[in-house]
Amino acid sequence: MICWLPVAVGLGDVFYLALPFEPSILSVVFGTFLMGLSGAACLRWGWQRLFPRLLGFALLAFAAGFGDLAFQAWIQPPMPVLPTHATVLTGRVQSLEILPPRNDDEDDGHRITLADAVFDTPVDAGMAPLRRTLHIRLRDDDDLLPEPGSTISLRAMLRPPPPPSWPGGRDLQREAWFSGLAGSGYALGPISLSGAAVRASWIETLREAVAFRTAAVLPDQTAAIAATLLAGEAGGIDQQTREAFSASGLAHLLAVAGLHLGLVMAAVIVTLRCGLASIEYVALRWPCRQIAAVSGLLAGAGYVLLTGAHLPSLRALGMASLVTLAIVTGRRVLSVRSLSIVALLILLVSPVSVVDVSFQMSFAAVMGLIAGYGVLREPLMRLRVEGKWYRVVASYGAALTLTSLLAGLATLPVSMAHFGAFQPWFVLANLAAVPLAAVWIMPVGLLALVAMPFHAEAPFLKLMGVGIHVVQVLAERVAAFPMAHQPVPAMPGWGLLFVMLGLCFLCLWKGRIALAGLLPVVIGVASIWLAPKPDIFVSADAGLMTVRRPDVLLVGPHSGLEERTLEDWQQALALPVAPLPPECLVGLCRISIGAQTVLLRPHDLSDGAHLPTMQQCDGVSLFISTSPARKGCADVPFIDRFSVWRDGAYAVFAGRSLTIVSDRSWRGNRLWVPPVGWHGMPNLPLAQSE
C-alpha cells in the first residue's frame, strides 16, 4: 500500500490545479492543517484497523500534495511588464539552443535563454534585473553565437506567454508561471557583447560543446538526433522528423529518458565487470559486481547531467540509485516500491509535474513494464531453457516484443490525450529501433563522448550517424503505413484522470481484482468520443473563428499569426479545414448549428460601424463578430473583440440551447491567469504613499 502514497499526493496536486478560484493563504494553511490533523487522528486511534490506517495515510498525502503545490505557486516571482514595442535589452545568456531551419534553403536557427534582463526603455530606466528568464530567437544571419555566461545586448520584440487557444486547451501561462519564464520573442538585429562575461555553468558549456562538435561532423537531422542523445539538445529536430518518429511510435527515442540511461549504464557495467573478471587477482578478491554497479551509476548520473537533467531521466536515475543501493547492500530490489519512492520525491520537489506529459508518459511506461513482467516472468523463464540456444533467442525476442507492447499500451491512452493521435504500428517499429539503439547507437555514442577530449570523436560520430540514419529511414517507412498517424479528438481532463487512476490500480494492485482497473481506462479512452465537442471556436483576439461540421472545420479569414491557433483547434477536434461559405468571407452570414442560428461576422473593414439589419438578426441565438458588436442585435448574446479581450478564447456548444464557455470562466481566477487589462507587474517599484 505504500506504493499508493504518490497517487494520493498527485490527487492533492490535481485538486489544487482544478480549483476554479485561487484560495487564500489562510484557507490553504487551514485546509492543509485540517486534512493533516484528520489523517493523524485516523492513524492515532485507528492504527490497528486497516481502513482507518489507509484513510489516515491518504489524508496526510493528499494534504501534503495540496499544500506543497499551493506554496510553490505563491512563491513564484510575478510576471513582469514586457515592452509592447521593439526595445533594446541587456542580459546574461543562460543557454544556447539549436533550432531547425524555418525553410529548406536556410541554415539552422538559434535560441538563447536570457536571464537578469534589463530593458532600455524610458519607463523602465533604473529597473532591477528580471527575476524570470526570456526565450529569444536570434536572427538567422547573425554570425555571433554567444557563449553561456556572456552578457549581451540586442534589439528584440517580446511578448508574454499566450493564453490557451480554446477553453480547456494547453495552458502555456501556467507552464510559464511555474517554470520561471517571463515571455519569448525574436531578435530584430545582431547581438553585441556587453560587459565582462560571467563564468557559465561548466555543464552547460560542455553541453554546447558536444552539440556543436556533433553538428560539425554529421549532417542536418542526423546531427540533431545525435545531439539530443548525447547532450539533450533537442531544439534542432525539425517538425517533419518529429512527425515521422511520432507516427511510427518512436518518439520516445527523441526524449532522453530511462531507455537511454539504462543503455548507458548497461554498457559501462558490462564493460567494467567483464574487464575486472578477466583479471584473476581482482576477480577473486574484489567485489566486482558492486564496483561495476556503482561505476555504472556514476556514469549514468554524468549522462543525466550532460543531457539536461530532464524529468524522465531524473526518474530513471532515482530508480537506478535505489537498485544500485540494493546491489551494494545485498538486498532484494523491489521495482514497484523504487518507482513509488522516486515518484513521491519528484512530486514533493516539483508538484506541478503531475500534469506534465513527460511525467505521465514515463511513469505509465515503467508501471506497465513492472506489472507486465511481474505477471509474465514465469512463462518467460519456462521459455528459456539452459543449453538450447534457440530457446534463448526466442526468450530475448519475446522479451523485446513484450517490452515494446507493454510500454506502448500503457502510454497509448496518455499519448492520445496529449498529442491527439493513435499510432497502431509502434510495436513493429520498436522491435527494430530499440535493438539498434542498444547495441549500436548508444554504445558508439559513448565512445564518441570519451574521445571528444582528445579530438578523436569523428569516426565514432560517423558510425553513430549511420545507425541513426537507419532508424530515421525506419521511422519514415513505418510512418507511411496506412493509418500510421490517426488523429483523435481531445480527451477531457476527467477522462485523463480516469485513465491514470485505472493504470495505477491495474499496475499497483495485486491479484485478479487488479483487472478492474481496465474499466476506468476504457471509460477514460471512451471520453474522447463521449464528451461533447464545441461547435464554434473563437480565438483569443477574435481574429479567427471556426464552425464544426460532422466531417470538416469551416474556417474564416485569418492571418498567418493565427496558424498555431488553427492547428490547436484541428488537433482538438481531429478534423480537416475548409473555408466558410463565400458570404461569410465578405460580411455577415447566418449559420445553422443544430436547432440554433448564429450570426457570424468573421471579417469587417468598418470596425463595427455597419450594424446588422433586423432581418439578419431575426431568429438569431448568438452574434459573433471580429469587430465590436455595438449591440447590433438587440437582446441577443454576442461575442466580439471586447469579449475576448476580457475573457480570452470562446467555445460554443449547441444543444437545446447554446452554452457559451470562455477561457476565463474555464480556468477561473488563478495566479497565472492575468486579470482583465493586466499587463504584468511594473519593473520599477511604485511610489511610496504619504
Salt bridges, closest charged atoms under 4 A:
GLU22 OE1 - ARG670 NE 2.88
GLU97 OE2 - ARG111 NH2 3.05
ASP116 OD2 - ARG92 NH2 3.15
ASP140 OD1 - ARG137 NH2 3.74
ASP141 OD1 - ARG139 NE 3.05
ASP171 OD1 - ARG667 NH1 2.82
GLU175 OE2 - ARG170 NE 2.97
GLU204 OE1 - ARG207 NH1 3.49
GLU233 OE2 - ARG207 NH2 3.65
GLU457 OE1 - ARG213 NH1 3.62
ASP535 OD1 - ARG548 NH2 3.00
GLU563 OE2 - HIS558 NE2 3.21
ASP604 OD2 - ARG601 NE 3.62
ASP607 OD2 - ARG630 NH2 3.95
ASP607 OD1 - ARG641 NH2 2.73
ASP647 OD1 - ARG664 NE 3.62
ASP663 OD2 - ARG667 NH2 2.93
